[in-house]
Amino acid sequence: MGFLSIDKIQQMGFKYIGNNVLISDKASIYNTKNISIGSYSRIDDFAILSAGDGGIKIGCYVHIACHTSMMGQGEIALDDFSGISSRVAIYSSSDNYDGEWMTNPCVPENLRSTYHKPVHLGKHVVVGTGSTILPGVKLCDGCAVGAMSLVNNSFEALSIILGVPAVFKKRRKNNIYNLEKSINMDLI
């Protein structure tokens, strides 16, 4: 995997870029002026970030794996230490699919109905491969999403969730917070 040079990243016009950020030279990133990326974060091959007016906010030590997509007009926020596995899709916008309106961005706006809601993933949230997160979802600190899950509701801290639609399975251990203390965030 090849990564962009820091000079190239700085030329892209991000709203904010922290230290030691790695972005694959094969990632596709749109509307960089609305994207902030914290220190020690990494975006892998074939990830697509398309920020709308709400923007995309990526904290520190965040990993976004290959073939991930994050898009929509609403804000998408990934707090520190969160991890997004491959082929995850995060949407902050959606068409109305009830049949009263047409769908897709190729038809005139007056013939379709879309809605936009922010998506927030707290600290230490991990999302398993192939999962989809829909507009309006808030996953509180420490949530873990099982592979191939459809997340259409919000969940409390340290929840392990899975399924289609995702449901609460059990509580996650909280040792992640003790381990976090070994990283000096003041140096970032």
Secondary structure, DSSP 8 states (H G I E B T S, - for coil): --B--HHHHHHTT-SEE-TT-EEBTT-EEE-GGGEEE-TT-EE-TT-EEEE-TT-EEE-TT-EE-TT-EEEESS-EEE-TT-EE-TT-EEESEEE--SSSSB-STTS-GGGB-EEE--EEE-TT-EE-TT-EE-TT-EE-TT-EE-TT-EE-S-B-TTEEEETTTTEEEEE---HHHHHHTTS-GGG-
